[in-house]
């Protein structure tokens, strides 16, 4: 008989995790929890998106795992909004966040406007974001209704940062080649246009969720 759930003398002690200090840089991996909502016209496929039953807002439910260093295996939860019926501000903020996330993950500088960079900043679908590894600057938000502080992803850190190479190493991006059945013709783009995404977190100052989604 297994006594794990009747005798707890040999159980591990609880770990009370402190908040990761504000401003910490860490390599993280994003995992998207599927919500089952699709809208192919907007590029939202694969069941990755979630729709709020309360507000109608559509978002990605994300978990960020710290991969290395002192805080390895720590997790941070956040939303990346795709649509809000009350404001398009999140679209602008979120697309900027995802662009920076792609720059960070694929080693693209913000001042790089080459064809290679354009390909790196395009995705085929939301599935391309799931599992992406990038450098994040971690922040602290006031948290829930009890004002308990919680960690947030403040920004995605791009290669211009002096600490980027030391943490991320030599990052490069290789654009996928079109298959013989997907040859690019005259006037066609070599890469798909990224879906419109936005982040309900304020990636410049605070990642508190605006009132129109809560």
DRENVEX-219600 format. One record per residue (C-alpha): residue number from 1; y, x, z; residue in three letters. Coordinates in nm, 3 decimals, decimal comma. Layout:
BEGIN
<numi><kollo>NUM</kollo><y>Y</y><x>X</x><z>Z</z><vopa>ALA</vopa></numi>
...
***
This chain:
BEGIN
<numi><kollo>1</kollo><y>0,000</y><x>0,000</x><z>0,000</z><vopa>UNK</vopa></numi>
<numi><kollo>2</kollo><y>0,342</y><x>0,130</x><z>-0,094</z><vopa>UNK</vopa></numi>
<numi><kollo>3</kollo><y>0,565</y><x>0,138</x><z>0,215</z><vopa>UNK</vopa></numi>
<numi><kollo>4</kollo><y>0,891</y><x>0,226</x><z>0,040</z><vopa>UNK</vopa></numi>
<numi><kollo>5</kollo><y>1,031</y><x>-0,120</x><z>0,109</z><vopa>UNK</vopa></numi>
<numi><kollo>6</kollo><y>0,895</y><x>-0,163</x><z>0,459</z><vopa>UNK</vopa></numi>
<numi><kollo>7</kollo><y>0,951</y><x>0,183</x><z>0,611</z><vopa>UNK</vopa></numi>
<numi><kollo>8</kollo><y>1,287</y><x>0,352</x><z>0,552</z><vopa>UNK</vopa></numi>
<numi><kollo>9</kollo><y>1,257</y><x>0,658</x><z>0,777</z><vopa>UNK</vopa></numi>
<numi><kollo>10</kollo><y>1,228</y><x>0,891</x><z>0,477</z><vopa>UNK</vopa></numi>
<numi><kollo>11</kollo><y>1,496</y><x>0,721</x><z>0,268</z><vopa>UNK</vopa></numi>
<numi><kollo>12</kollo><y>1,793</y><x>0,931</x><z>0,152</z><vopa>UNK</vopa></numi>
<numi><kollo>13</kollo><y>2,119</y><x>0,902</x><z>0,341</z><vopa>UNK</vopa></numi>
<numi><kollo>14</kollo><y>2,400</y><x>0,716</x><z>0,171</z><vopa>UNK</vopa></numi>
<numi><kollo>15</kollo><y>2,659</y><x>0,921</x><z>-0,015</z><vopa>UNK</vopa></numi>
<numi><kollo>16</kollo><y>3,020</y><x>0,816</x><z>0,031</z><vopa>UNK</vopa></numi>
<numi><kollo>17</kollo><y>3,187</y><x>0,941</x><z>-0,284</z><vopa>UNK</vopa></numi>
<numi><kollo>18</kollo><y>3,550</y><x>1,038</x><z>-0,257</z><vopa>UNK</vopa></numi>
<numi><kollo>19</kollo><y>3,784</y><x>0,959</x><z>-0,541</z><vopa>UNK</vopa></numi>
<numi><kollo>20</kollo><y>3,794</y><x>1,231</x><z>-0,806</z><vopa>UNK</vopa></numi>
<numi><kollo>21</kollo><y>4,139</y><x>1,392</x><z>-0,772</z><vopa>UNK</vopa></numi>
<numi><kollo>22</kollo><y>4,406</y><x>1,267</x><z>-1,009</z><vopa>UNK</vopa></numi>
<numi><kollo>23</kollo><y>4,456</y><x>1,498</x><z>-1,306</z><vopa>UNK</vopa></numi>
<numi><kollo>24</kollo><y>4,101</y><x>1,637</x><z>-1,308</z><vopa>UNK</vopa></numi>
<numi><kollo>25</kollo><y>3,979</y><x>1,731</x><z>-1,657</z><vopa>UNK</vopa></numi>
<numi><kollo>26</kollo><y>3,612</y><x>1,657</x><z>-1,723</z><vopa>UNK</vopa></numi>
<numi><kollo>27</kollo><y>3,377</y><x>1,627</x><z>-2,017</z><vopa>UNK</vopa></numi>
<numi><kollo>28</kollo><y>3,249</y><x>1,269</x><z>-2,026</z><vopa>UNK</vopa></numi>
<numi><kollo>29</kollo><y>3,015</y><x>1,056</x><z>-2,231</z><vopa>UNK</vopa></numi>
<numi><kollo>30</kollo><y>3,097</y><x>0,694</x><z>-2,315</z><vopa>UNK</vopa></numi>
<numi><kollo>31</kollo><y>2,828</y><x>0,425</x><z>-2,306</z><vopa>UNK</vopa></numi>
<numi><kollo>32</kollo><y>2,908</y><x>0,073</x><z>-2,424</z><vopa>UNK</vopa></numi>
<numi><kollo>33</kollo><y>2,733</y><x>-0,218</x><z>-2,255</z><vopa>UNK</vopa></numi>
<numi><kollo>34</kollo><y>2,660</y><x>-0,472</x><z>-2,532</z><vopa>UNK</vopa></numi>
<numi><kollo>35</kollo><y>2,816</y><x>-0,813</x><z>-2,482</z><vopa>UNK</vopa></numi>
<numi><kollo>36</kollo><y>2,663</y><x>-0,986</x><z>-2,784</z><vopa>UNK</vopa></numi>
<numi><kollo>37</kollo><y>2,989</y><x>-1,080</x><z>-2,959</z><vopa>UNK</vopa></numi>
<numi><kollo>38</kollo><y>3,026</y><x>-1,000</x><z>-3,330</z><vopa>UNK</vopa></numi>
<numi><kollo>39</kollo><y>3,298</y><x>-1,054</x><z>-3,588</z><vopa>UNK</vopa></numi>
<numi><kollo>40</kollo><y>3,209</y><x>-0,862</x><z>-3,906</z><vopa>UNK</vopa></numi>
<numi><kollo>41</kollo><y>3,548</y><x>-0,937</x><z>-4,060</z><vopa>UNK</vopa></numi>
<numi><kollo>42</kollo><y>3,707</y><x>-0,727</x><z>-3,784</z><vopa>UNK</vopa></numi>
<numi><kollo>43</kollo><y>3,440</y><x>-0,458</x><z>-3,791</z><vopa>UNK</vopa></numi>
<numi><kollo>44</kollo><y>3,284</y><x>-0,574</x><z>-3,463</z><vopa>UNK</vopa></numi>
<numi><kollo>45</kollo><y>2,912</y><x>-0,560</x><z>-3,531</z><vopa>UNK</vopa></numi>
<numi><kollo>46</kollo><y>2,595</y><x>-0,462</x><z>-3,349</z><vopa>UNK</vopa></numi>
<numi><kollo>47</kollo><y>2,663</y><x>-0,690</x><z>-3,053</z><vopa>UNK</vopa></numi>
<numi><kollo>48</kollo><y>2,875</y><x>-0,427</x><z>-2,876</z><vopa>UNK</vopa></numi>
<numi><kollo>49</kollo><y>3,179</y><x>-0,646</x><z>-2,810</z><vopa>UNK</vopa></numi>
<numi><kollo>50</kollo><y>3,217</y><x>-0,887</x><z>-2,518</z><vopa>UNK</vopa></numi>
<numi><kollo>51</kollo><y>3,430</y><x>-1,202</x><z>-2,510</z><vopa>UNK</vopa></numi>
<numi><kollo>52</kollo><y>3,589</y><x>-1,321</x><z>-2,186</z><vopa>UNK</vopa></numi>
<numi><kollo>53</kollo><y>3,499</y><x>-1,680</x><z>-2,116</z><vopa>UNK</vopa></numi>
<numi><kollo>54</kollo><y>3,820</y><x>-1,720</x><z>-1,914</z><vopa>UNK</vopa></numi>
<numi><kollo>55</kollo><y>4,084</y><x>-1,580</x><z>-2,148</z><vopa>UNK</vopa></numi>
<numi><kollo>56</kollo><y>3,918</y><x>-1,542</x><z>-2,487</z><vopa>UNK</vopa></numi>
<numi><kollo>57</kollo><y>3,996</y><x>-1,169</x><z>-2,483</z><vopa>UNK</vopa></numi>
<numi><kollo>58</kollo><y>3,746</y><x>-0,948</x><z>-2,664</z><vopa>UNK</vopa></numi>
<numi><kollo>59</kollo><y>3,667</y><x>-0,600</x><z>-2,539</z><vopa>UNK</vopa></numi>
<numi><kollo>60</kollo><y>3,416</y><x>-0,319</x><z>-2,504</z><vopa>UNK</vopa></numi>
<numi><kollo>61</kollo><y>3,260</y><x>-0,285</x><z>-2,159</z><vopa>UNK</vopa></numi>
<numi><kollo>62</kollo><y>3,245</y><x>0,092</x><z>-2,110</z><vopa>UNK</vopa></numi>
<numi><kollo>63</kollo><y>3,089</y><x>0,336</x><z>-1,867</z><vopa>UNK</vopa></numi>
<numi><kollo>64</kollo><y>3,204</y><x>0,698</x><z>-1,870</z><vopa>UNK</vopa></numi>
<numi><kollo>65</kollo><y>2,970</y><x>0,956</x><z>-1,716</z><vopa>UNK</vopa></numi>
<numi><kollo>66</kollo><y>3,098</y><x>1,298</x><z>-1,612</z><vopa>UNK</vopa></numi>
<numi><kollo>67</kollo><y>2,863</y><x>1,552</x><z>-1,771</z><vopa>UNK</vopa></numi>
<numi><kollo>68</kollo><y>2,944</y><x>1,884</x><z>-1,609</z><vopa>UNK</vopa></numi>
<numi><kollo>69</kollo><y>3,106</y><x>2,055</x><z>-1,315</z><vopa>UNK</vopa></numi>
<numi><kollo>70</kollo><y>3,170</y><x>1,951</x><z>-0,957</z><vopa>UNK</vopa></numi>
<numi><kollo>71</kollo><y>3,167</y><x>1,580</x><z>-1,037</z><vopa>UNK</vopa></numi>
<numi><kollo>72</kollo><y>2,870</y><x>1,576</x><z>-1,274</z><vopa>UNK</vopa></numi>
<numi><kollo>73</kollo><y>2,689</y><x>1,240</x><z>-1,295</z><vopa>UNK</vopa></numi>
<numi><kollo>74</kollo><y>2,981</y><x>1,051</x><z>-1,145</z><vopa>UNK</vopa></numi>
<numi><kollo>75</kollo><y>3,062</y><x>0,732</x><z>-1,337</z><vopa>UNK</vopa></numi>
<numi><kollo>76</kollo><y>3,388</y><x>0,560</x><z>-1,423</z><vopa>UNK</vopa></numi>
<numi><kollo>77</kollo><y>3,405</y><x>0,206</x><z>-1,559</z><vopa>UNK</vopa></numi>
<numi><kollo>78</kollo><y>3,670</y><x>0,072</x><z>-1,793</z><vopa>UNK</vopa></numi>
<numi><kollo>79</kollo><y>3,733</y><x>-0,172</x><z>-2,076</z><vopa>UNK</vopa></numi>
<numi><kollo>80</kollo><y>3,850</y><x>-0,105</x><z>-2,430</z><vopa>UNK</vopa></numi>
<numi><kollo>81</kollo><y>4,006</y><x>-0,422</x><z>-2,557</z><vopa>UNK</vopa></numi>
<numi><kollo>82</kollo><y>3,964</y><x>-0,539</x><z>-2,913</z><vopa>UNK</vopa></numi>
<numi><kollo>83</kollo><y>4,176</y><x>-0,853</x><z>-2,906</z><vopa>UNK</vopa></numi>
<numi><kollo>84</kollo><y>4,397</y><x>-1,051</x><z>-2,672</z><vopa>UNK</vopa></numi>
<numi><kollo>85</kollo><y>4,528</y><x>-1,396</x><z>-2,767</z><vopa>UNK</vopa></numi>
<numi><kollo>86</kollo><y>4,842</y><x>-1,328</x><z>-2,562</z><vopa>UNK</vopa></numi>
<numi><kollo>87</kollo><y>4,962</y><x>-0,990</x><z>-2,690</z><vopa>UNK</vopa></numi>
<numi><kollo>88</kollo><y>4,896</y><x>-0,726</x><z>-2,955</z><vopa>UNK</vopa></numi>
<numi><kollo>89</kollo><y>5,032</y><x>-0,447</x><z>-2,733</z><vopa>UNK</vopa></numi>
<numi><kollo>90</kollo><y>4,681</y><x>-0,350</x><z>-2,633</z><vopa>UNK</vopa></numi>
<numi><kollo>91</kollo><y>4,590</y><x>-0,300</x><z>-2,998</z><vopa>UNK</vopa></numi>
<numi><kollo>92</kollo><y>4,852</y><x>-0,028</x><z>-3,036</z><vopa>UNK</vopa></numi>
<numi><kollo>93</kollo><y>4,764</y><x>0,135</x><z>-2,704</z><vopa>UNK</vopa></numi>
<numi><kollo>94</kollo><y>4,392</y><x>0,112</x><z>-2,759</z><vopa>UNK</vopa></numi>
<numi><kollo>95</kollo><y>4,390</y><x>0,246</x><z>-3,112</z><vopa>UNK</vopa></numi>
<numi><kollo>96</kollo><y>4,592</y><x>0,541</x><z>-2,985</z><vopa>UNK</vopa></numi>
<numi><kollo>97</kollo><y>4,333</y><x>0,597</x><z>-2,710</z><vopa>UNK</vopa></numi>
<numi><kollo>98</kollo><y>4,038</y><x>0,577</x><z>-2,950</z><vopa>UNK</vopa></numi>
<numi><kollo>99</kollo><y>4,214</y><x>0,809</x><z>-3,195</z><vopa>UNK</vopa></numi>
<numi><kollo>100</kollo><y>4,261</y><x>1,064</x><z>-2,915</z><vopa>UNK</vopa></numi>
<numi><kollo>101</kollo><y>3,899</y><x>1,016</x><z>-2,809</z><vopa>UNK</vopa></numi>
<numi><kollo>102</kollo><y>3,782</y><x>1,095</x><z>-3,163</z><vopa>UNK</vopa></numi>
<numi><kollo>103</kollo><y>4,016</y><x>1,396</x><z>-3,183</z><vopa>UNK</vopa></numi>
<numi><kollo>104</kollo><y>3,875</y><x>1,523</x><z>-2,856</z><vopa>UNK</vopa></numi>
<numi><kollo>105</kollo><y>3,512</y><x>1,462</x><z>-2,947</z><vopa>UNK</vopa></numi>
<numi><kollo>106</kollo><y>3,543</y><x>1,606</x><z>-3,298</z><vopa>UNK</vopa></numi>
<numi><kollo>107</kollo><y>3,781</y><x>1,897</x><z>-3,236</z><vopa>UNK</vopa></numi>
<numi><kollo>108</kollo><y>4,075</y><x>1,761</x><z>-3,436</z><vopa>UNK</vopa></numi>
<numi><kollo>109</kollo><y>4,431</y><x>1,861</x><z>-3,348</z><vopa>UNK</vopa></numi>
<numi><kollo>110</kollo><y>4,696</y><x>1,591</x><z>-3,351</z><vopa>UNK</vopa></numi>
<numi><kollo>111</kollo><y>4,897</y><x>1,781</x><z>-3,612</z><vopa>UNK</vopa></numi>
<numi><kollo>112</kollo><y>4,601</y><x>1,807</x><z>-3,852</z><vopa>UNK</vopa></numi>
<numi><kollo>113</kollo><y>4,655</y><x>1,574</x><z>-4,149</z><vopa>UNK</vopa></numi>
<numi><kollo>114</kollo><y>4,392</y><x>1,725</x><z>-4,377</z><vopa>UNK</vopa></numi>
<numi><kollo>115</kollo><y>4,123</y><x>1,522</x><z>-4,555</z><vopa>UNK</vopa></numi>
<numi><kollo>116</kollo><y>3,873</y><x>1,662</x><z>-4,306</z><vopa>UNK</vopa></numi>
<numi><kollo>117</kollo><y>4,078</y><x>1,525</x><z>-4,017</z><vopa>UNK</vopa></numi>
<numi><kollo>118</kollo><y>4,114</y><x>1,188</x><z>-4,189</z><vopa>UNK</vopa></numi>
<numi><kollo>119</kollo><y>3,736</y><x>1,165</x><z>-4,217</z><vopa>UNK</vopa></numi>
<numi><kollo>120</kollo><y>3,693</y><x>1,265</x><z>-3,853</z><vopa>UNK</vopa></numi>
<numi><kollo>121</kollo><y>3,927</y><x>0,988</x><z>-3,743</z><vopa>UNK</vopa></numi>
<numi><kollo>122</kollo><y>3,732</y><x>0,720</x><z>-3,929</z><vopa>UNK</vopa></numi>
<numi><kollo>123</kollo><y>3,419</y><x>0,544</x><z>-3,807</z><vopa>UNK</vopa></numi>
<numi><kollo>124</kollo><y>3,164</y><x>0,322</x><z>-3,975</z><vopa>UNK</vopa></numi>
<numi><kollo>125</kollo><y>3,132</y><x>0,081</x><z>-3,683</z><vopa>UNK</vopa></numi>
<numi><kollo>126</kollo><y>3,172</y><x>0,056</x><z>-3,307</z><vopa>UNK</vopa></numi>
<numi><kollo>127</kollo><y>2,825</y><x>0,206</x><z>-3,278</z><vopa>UNK</vopa></numi>
<numi><kollo>128</kollo><y>2,982</y><x>0,543</x><z>-3,366</z><vopa>UNK</vopa></numi>
<numi><kollo>129</kollo><y>3,177</y><x>0,533</x><z>-3,038</z><vopa>UNK</vopa></numi>
<numi><kollo>130</kollo><y>2,871</y><x>0,472</x><z>-2,823</z><vopa>UNK</vopa></numi>
<numi><kollo>131</kollo><y>2,755</y><x>0,806</x><z>-2,681</z><vopa>UNK</vopa></numi>
<numi><kollo>132</kollo><y>3,067</y><x>0,996</x><z>-2,787</z><vopa>UNK</vopa></numi>
<numi><kollo>133</kollo><y>3,139</y><x>1,301</x><z>-2,567</z><vopa>UNK</vopa></numi>
<numi><kollo>134</kollo><y>3,500</y><x>1,403</x><z>-2,513</z><vopa>UNK</vopa></numi>
<numi><kollo>135</kollo><y>3,737</y><x>1,564</x><z>-2,266</z><vopa>UNK</vopa></numi>
<numi><kollo>136</kollo><y>3,903</y><x>1,316</x><z>-2,032</z><vopa>UNK</vopa></numi>
<numi><kollo>137</kollo><y>4,188</y><x>1,342</x><z>-1,787</z><vopa>UNK</vopa></numi>
<numi><kollo>138</kollo><y>4,090</y><x>1,136</x><z>-1,486</z><vopa>UNK</vopa></numi>
<numi><kollo>139</kollo><y>4,344</y><x>0,925</x><z>-1,302</z><vopa>UNK</vopa></numi>
<numi><kollo>140</kollo><y>4,352</y><x>0,700</x><z>-0,996</z><vopa>UNK</vopa></numi>
<numi><kollo>141</kollo><y>4,437</y><x>0,330</x><z>-0,999</z><vopa>UNK</vopa></numi>
<numi><kollo>142</kollo><y>4,505</y><x>0,098</x><z>-0,706</z><vopa>UNK</vopa></numi>
<numi><kollo>143</kollo><y>4,176</y><x>-0,075</x><z>-0,784</z><vopa>UNK</vopa></numi>
<numi><kollo>144</kollo><y>4,065</y><x>-0,422</x><z>-0,682</z><vopa>UNK</vopa></numi>
<numi><kollo>145</kollo><y>4,230</y><x>-0,704</x><z>-0,486</z><vopa>UNK</vopa></numi>
<numi><kollo>146</kollo><y>4,179</y><x>-0,506</x><z>-0,166</z><vopa>UNK</vopa></numi>
<numi><kollo>147</kollo><y>4,380</y><x>-0,217</x><z>-0,316</z><vopa>UNK</vopa></numi>
<numi><kollo>148</kollo><y>4,084</y><x>0,016</x><z>-0,286</z><vopa>UNK</vopa></numi>
<numi><kollo>149</kollo><y>4,160</y><x>0,313</x><z>-0,515</z><vopa>UNK</vopa></numi>
<numi><kollo>150</kollo><y>3,932</y><x>0,375</x><z>-0,809</z><vopa>UNK</vopa></numi>
<numi><kollo>151</kollo><y>3,910</y><x>0,635</x><z>-1,081</z><vopa>UNK</vopa></numi>
<numi><kollo>152</kollo><y>4,017</y><x>0,562</x><z>-1,435</z><vopa>UNK</vopa></numi>
<numi><kollo>153</kollo><y>4,021</y><x>0,749</x><z>-1,764</z><vopa>UNK</vopa></numi>
<numi><kollo>154</kollo><y>4,391</y><x>0,824</x><z>-1,794</z><vopa>UNK</vopa></numi>
<numi><kollo>155</kollo><y>4,383</y><x>0,984</x><z>-2,139</z><vopa>UNK</vopa></numi>
<numi><kollo>156</kollo><y>4,148</y><x>1,153</x><z>-2,384</z><vopa>UNK</vopa></numi>
<numi><kollo>157</kollo><y>4,249</y><x>1,521</x><z>-2,399</z><vopa>UNK</vopa></numi>
<numi><kollo>158</kollo><y>4,286</y><x>1,673</x><z>-2,746</z><vopa>UNK</vopa></numi>
<numi><kollo>159</kollo><y>4,240</y><x>2,038</x><z>-2,859</z><vopa>UNK</vopa></numi>
<numi><kollo>160</kollo><y>4,609</y><x>2,125</x><z>-2,804</z><vopa>UNK</vopa></numi>
<numi><kollo>161</kollo><y>4,544</y><x>2,137</x><z>-2,429</z><vopa>UNK</vopa></numi>
<numi><kollo>162</kollo><y>4,506</y><x>2,496</x><z>-2,300</z><vopa>UNK</vopa></numi>
<numi><kollo>163</kollo><y>4,193</y><x>2,406</x><z>-2,102</z><vopa>UNK</vopa></numi>
<numi><kollo>164</kollo><y>4,022</y><x>2,220</x><z>-2,388</z><vopa>UNK</vopa></numi>
<numi><kollo>165</kollo><y>3,825</y><x>2,513</x><z>-2,536</z><vopa>UNK</vopa></numi>
<numi><kollo>166</kollo><y>3,708</y><x>2,638</x><z>-2,196</z><vopa>UNK</vopa></numi>
<numi><kollo>167</kollo><y>3,556</y><x>2,299</x><z>-2,113</z><vopa>UNK</vopa></numi>
<numi><kollo>168</kollo><y>3,449</y><x>2,167</x><z>-2,453</z><vopa>UNK</vopa></numi>
<numi><kollo>169</kollo><y>3,357</y><x>2,492</x><z>-2,625</z><vopa>UNK</vopa></numi>
<numi><kollo>170</kollo><y>3,364</y><x>2,526</x><z>-3,003</z><vopa>UNK</vopa></numi>
<numi><kollo>171</kollo><y>3,373</y><x>2,167</x><z>-3,127</z><vopa>UNK</vopa></numi>
<numi><kollo>172</kollo><y>3,345</y><x>2,090</x><z>-3,498</z><vopa>UNK</vopa></numi>
<numi><kollo>173</kollo><y>3,297</y><x>1,781</x><z>-3,711</z><vopa>UNK</vopa></numi>
<numi><kollo>174</kollo><y>3,081</y><x>1,755</x><z>-4,020</z><vopa>UNK</vopa></numi>
<numi><kollo>175</kollo><y>3,157</y><x>1,453</x><z>-4,235</z><vopa>UNK</vopa></numi>
<numi><kollo>176</kollo><y>2,846</y><x>1,263</x><z>-4,343</z><vopa>UNK</vopa></numi>
<numi><kollo>177</kollo><y>2,769</y><x>1,281</x><z>-4,714</z><vopa>UNK</vopa></numi>
<numi><kollo>178</kollo><y>2,741</y><x>0,952</x><z>-4,904</z><vopa>UNK</vopa></numi>
<numi><kollo>179</kollo><y>2,389</y><x>0,860</x><z>-5,010</z><vopa>UNK</vopa></numi>
<numi><kollo>180</kollo><y>2,306</y><x>0,832</x><z>-5,384</z><vopa>UNK</vopa></numi>
<numi><kollo>181</kollo><y>2,341</y><x>0,454</x><z>-5,355</z><vopa>UNK</vopa></numi>
<numi><kollo>182</kollo><y>2,686</y><x>0,489</x><z>-5,194</z><vopa>UNK</vopa></numi>
<numi><kollo>183</kollo><y>2,857</y><x>0,724</x><z>-5,436</z><vopa>UNK</vopa></numi>
<numi><kollo>184</kollo><y>3,233</y><x>0,703</x><z>-5,416</z><vopa>UNK</vopa></numi>
<numi><kollo>185</kollo><y>3,406</y><x>0,582</x><z>-5,728</z><vopa>UNK</vopa></numi>
<numi><kollo>186</kollo><y>3,761</y><x>0,617</x><z>-5,851</z><vopa>UNK</vopa></numi>
<numi><kollo>187</kollo><y>4,011</y><x>0,464</x><z>-5,610</z><vopa>UNK</vopa></numi>
<numi><kollo>188</kollo><y>3,757</y><x>0,425</x><z>-5,332</z><vopa>UNK</vopa></numi>
<numi><kollo>189</kollo><y>3,783</y><x>0,579</x><z>-4,988</z><vopa>UNK</vopa></numi>
<numi><kollo>190</kollo><y>3,528</y><x>0,840</x><z>-4,880</z><vopa>UNK</vopa></numi>
<numi><kollo>191</kollo><y>3,519</y><x>0,694</x><z>-4,531</z><vopa>UNK</vopa></numi>
<numi><kollo>192</kollo><y>3,531</y><x>0,350</x><z>-4,383</z><vopa>UNK</vopa></numi>
<numi><kollo>193</kollo><y>3,840</y><x>0,223</x><z>-4,208</z><vopa>UNK</vopa></numi>
<numi><kollo>194</kollo><y>3,803</y><x>0,216</x><z>-3,829</z><vopa>UNK</vopa></numi>
<numi><kollo>195</kollo><y>3,797</y><x>-0,124</x><z>-3,667</z><vopa>UNK</vopa></numi>
<numi><kollo>196</kollo><y>4,106</y><x>-0,241</x><z>-3,488</z><vopa>UNK</vopa></numi>
<numi><kollo>197</kollo><y>4,052</y><x>-0,154</x><z>-3,125</z><vopa>UNK</vopa></numi>
<numi><kollo>198</kollo><y>4,272</y><x>-0,152</x><z>-2,825</z><vopa>UNK</vopa></numi>
<numi><kollo>199</kollo><y>4,242</y><x>-0,048</x><z>-2,466</z><vopa>UNK</vopa></numi>
<numi><kollo>200</kollo><y>4,346</y><x>-0,282</x><z>-2,190</z><vopa>UNK</vopa></numi>
<numi><kollo>201</kollo><y>4,404</y><x>0,025</x><z>-1,979</z><vopa>UNK</vopa></numi>
<numi><kollo>202</kollo><y>4,748</y><x>0,184</x><z>-1,993</z><vopa>UNK</vopa></numi>
<numi><kollo>203</kollo><y>4,646</y><x>0,531</x><z>-2,108</z><vopa>UNK</vopa></numi>
<numi><kollo>204</kollo><y>4,989</y><x>0,683</x><z>-2,050</z><vopa>UNK</vopa></numi>
<numi><kollo>205</kollo><y>5,071</y><x>0,588</x><z>-1,694</z><vopa>UNK</vopa></numi>
<numi><kollo>206</kollo><y>4,829</y><x>0,347</x><z>-1,528</z><vopa>UNK</vopa></numi>
<numi><kollo>207</kollo><y>4,507</y><x>0,185</x><z>-1,645</z><vopa>UNK</vopa></numi>
<numi><kollo>208</kollo><y>4,565</y><x>-0,137</x><z>-1,454</z><vopa>UNK</vopa></numi>
<numi><kollo>209</kollo><y>4,446</y><x>-0,442</x><z>-1,644</z><vopa>UNK</vopa></numi>
<numi><kollo>210</kollo><y>4,739</y><x>-0,657</x><z>-1,772</z><vopa>UNK</vopa></numi>
<numi><kollo>211</kollo><y>4,758</y><x>-1,012</x><z>-1,644</z><vopa>UNK</vopa></numi>
<numi><kollo>212</kollo><y>4,664</y><x>-1,178</x><z>-1,971</z><vopa>UNK</vopa></numi>
<numi><kollo>213</kollo><y>4,303</y><x>-1,053</x><z>-1,949</z><vopa>UNK</vopa></numi>
<numi><kollo>214</kollo><y>4,234</y><x>-1,099</x><z>-1,578</z><vopa>UNK</vopa></numi>
***
